[in-house]
């Protein structure tokens, strides 16, 4: 990100680290997740407009929530399979 706004830069780094941490449990594997995440963030590094950067941060937050939902569903199905005989 070529932005001069340190607050936005910090937010981008925070969401990147959070997503990277969440990628440890990704079904396809950590390396797959990490390379895709890096590619997605690197493709947006040319952005300088603060409004556009905020919009992309919001999209990253949405992706984070979707991944969390996928993990919770996986956990729920696993527990249900253990305790439900059918």
N, C-alpha and C positions, 0 to 999 in steps of 0.2 A: 504494500500500500504506500503510495507516494504522498499521502496526506501530511500536512504540517500540523494538524490538530492532534495533540498528544492524547486527549481524552478519547477520541475515536480510535486511535491506534491501540490504546490500552484495551478498549472494548473488543476490538477485533482479535487481539492476542488472547484475551480471556476466553472468548467463545471458541477459538481455535483449540486452546488447551483443554477446555471442557469436552469438546467433541473428540479430541484425540484420546483423552482418558476413557471416554465411553466406548471407543473403538476396541478396547481390550477384549470385550465380550462379543464382538460382532461375529455372526455365524460364518461369514466367509473367511474370517481370520484377520488378525491385526494388520499384517502387511498389506493386504488388499485394501482395508479401510484407510490406512494411513496414506497410501499412494493416491487414492481417489480424493481424500480430503485435501491433501497438499495441492493436487492438480486443480481442484475447485477454487481454493483460495488464491493460488498463484495466477489463475486466469483473470482474477478481479483486481490484481495489484495496480493496475493502471488508473483506477478510479481516484478522482481528486475532489469531486463534488460531495460536500458533507451530507446533503440530503440523500444522494444515491448510496453512499456508504451506510447511512442509517437504515435505509431500506434493505440492504444486503445483510446487515446485522440482524434485522428482524426476521429475514428468511432463514438465517442460520439458527436462530432461536427456535423457529418452527421445526426445522429439521431435527434439532436436539429433542424437542418434545415428541416427535414421531419415533425417534429411536428409543426413547424412554418407554413409550407405549408398546413398542415391539418387544422390548425386554420384559415388561410386566406381563404381557400376553403369553410370552414363552414360559415365564415362571408359573403363571396361573395354569396353563395347560399341563405343565409338568406335575404340579401338585395335584391337579384334578385326576390325572392319569394314575398317580400313585394311590390315591385314596378311593377312587371310584372303580368298582370292579367291572363296569361295563364299558 
